[in-house]
């Protein structure tokens, strides 16, 4: 189990607007500590927006999100929530690792420098301790020999594995993955999913937006299906993927599994 073995996410009545468009519509969801939740749905259904609200990359317009009882992006006084200043929000994000579909590594830094930068900047580890942790994480993702390589010289699959190691360097309670294989060539997808599967067995809370149904079937404790900014179905992976109840879920799965 990781040192931060909590990671209970509570999403309550969350709505998000872009102008007049309602990207999230009264979404509520409980994610148990150490569980793997996969979010499925057609493009534009609000999956990535929901993920980005969990660490306040997107601010919510209604409702609130808590991790282990702490309000994300806000402090509560009486019955009112007040948005935190950016510095306090950044401190909260230390507990929430985020892996983007486009890697977002720093091209001017080596692999090792990419991984140690945040723990040192947040004063969580000395440089020596950060380097030692980075080497362990590189072993974990199978890329110890790439420590001194420039990230821009790596394949897409290798870059995404480094991005996962970088997110883990802060020892987060929660890991969020936003379609982590969608930018990869098909032959590189497996190597990234293998790393996430290994992580799923470690007890870290994972929330994964993906179209990889096989991965969801193998790893997910819960599957959430979204349409038009709403959760229309959720349950065990076996229930949702093998016996979907909502017609939109059935329609979606019939297309992706065809």
FISELO-347859 format. One line per 8 residues: their letters; for each residue x, y, z of C-alpha. Coordinates in steps of 0.5 Angstrom, whole numbers, plus 500, padded with zeros to 3 digits. Layout:
a) X:Y:Z; ...
//
This chain:
xxxxxxxx) 500:500:500; 502:507:499; 504:512:504; 498:516:503; 493:510:503; 487:514:503; 484:517:497; 476:518:498
xxxxxxxx) 473:522:493; 466:525:494; 463:529:488; 456:532:490; 452:536:486; 457:538:481; 455:543:475; 460:546:470
xxxxxxxx) 458:551:465; 461:554:459; 457:560:457; 450:557:456; 453:550:455; 452:546:461; 458:541:461; 457:538:467
xxxxxxxx) 449:537:470; 448:536:477; 454:530:478; 454:526:484; 459:520:485; 463:517:491; 470:514:489; 472:509:495
xxxxxxxx) 479:509:497; 484:504:493; 479:503:488; 479:504:480; 474:508:477; 473:508:469; 469:513:466; 466:512:459
xxxxxxxx) 462:516:454; 462:519:448; 466:525:446; 463:531:449; 460:527:455; 463:531:460; 468:526:462; 475:530:462
xxxxxxxx) 471:536:465; 469:532:471; 476:529:471; 479:536:471; 474:539:477; 477:533:481; 483:537:482; 480:544:481
xxxxxxxx) 484:545:474; 476:547:472; 472:551:477; 465:548:479; 459:553:478; 455:549:483; 456:543:488; 463:541:491
xxxxxxxx) 468:536:491; 472:533:497; 478:528:498; 478:525:504; 474:530:507; 477:536:505; 474:541:500; 478:542:493
xxxxxxxx) 479:549:491; 475:552:497; 474:553:504; 468:553:508; 466:558:513; 459:556:516; 454:555:510; 459:558:505
xxxxxxxx) 464:556:500; 470:561:499; 475:559:493; 482:558:495; 488:563:493; 492:559:487; 498:558:492; 493:554:497
xxxxxxxx) 490:550:491; 497:548:488; 498:545:495; 492:541:495; 494:539:488; 500:535:491; 495:530:493; 492:529:486
xxxxxxxx) 497:526:481; 494:528:474; 496:524:467; 494:528:461; 493:525:454; 499:529:451; 504:527:456; 506:535:458
xxxxxxxx) 513:533:459; 518:539:460; 522:538:453; 528:542:456; 529:537:461; 532:530:462; 527:525:464; 530:525:471
xxxxxxxx) 529:532:472; 522:532:469; 521:527:475; 525:531:481; 522:538:479; 516:538:483; 518:534:489; 524:539:490
xxxxxxxx) 519:545:488; 514:543:493; 520:542:498; 517:535:500; 524:532:498; 531:534:498; 534:533:491; 538:527:494
xxxxxxxx) 532:524:496; 528:526:490; 533:523:485; 533:516:489; 525:516:489; 525:518:481; 530:512:480; 525:507:484
xxxxxxxx) 519:510:480; 523:509:473; 524:502:475; 517:501:476; 515:504:469; 521:500:466; 525:506:464; 531:506:469
xxxxxxxx) 536:506:463; 532:513:460; 534:517:466; 539:522:463; 535:522:456; 531:528:453; 524:527:454; 523:529:447
xxxxxxxx) 527:524:444; 523:518:447; 517:514:444; 510:517:445; 509:510:450; 515:512:454; 513:519:455; 507:517:458
xxxxxxxx) 510:512:462; 515:518:464; 509:522:465; 506:517:470; 512:516:474; 512:524:474; 505:524:477; 507:519:482
xxxxxxxx) 513:523:485; 509:527:489; 506:520:493; 499:522:491; 493:520:494; 489:520:488; 491:519:481; 487:522:475
xxxxxxxx) 488:519:468; 485:523:462; 485:518:456; 492:516:457; 493:512:451; 489:516:446; 495:520:443; 499:513:442
xxxxxxxx) 500:509:436; 496:502:437; 502:498:438; 504:503:444; 498:502:448; 499:496:452; 506:498:455; 502:504:458
xxxxxxxx) 496:500:460; 501:495:464; 504:501:468; 497:503:470; 494:496:471; 500:495:476; 499:501:479; 491:499:480
xxxxxxxx) 494:493:484; 498:498:489; 492:501:493; 492:508:490; 485:511:488; 485:511:480; 480:515:476; 481:513:469
xxxxxxxx) 477:516:463; 479:512:457; 475:508:451; 479:502:452; 474:497:454; 478:491:455; 482:495:460; 476:497:464
xxxxxxxx) 473:490:464; 480:487:467; 482:493:472; 476:497:474; 472:496:480; 467:501:478; 465:503:471; 461:510:470
xxxxxxxx) 458:512:464; 456:519:462; 452:522:457; 451:530:456; 454:532:462; 450:527:466; 452:520:469; 446:515:466
xxxxxxxx) 449:509:469; 454:506:474; 456:500:477; 461:494:477; 465:493:471; 461:486:470; 454:489:471; 455:495:466
xxxxxxxx) 459:492:461; 456:486:460; 449:488:462; 448:495:461; 441:498:463; 441:505:460; 439:505:452; 445:510:451
xxxxxxxx) 450:505:455; 448:499:450; 448:503:444; 455:506:446; 458:499:448; 455:496:441; 459:500:437; 465:500:441
xx) 465:492:442; 463:491:435
//
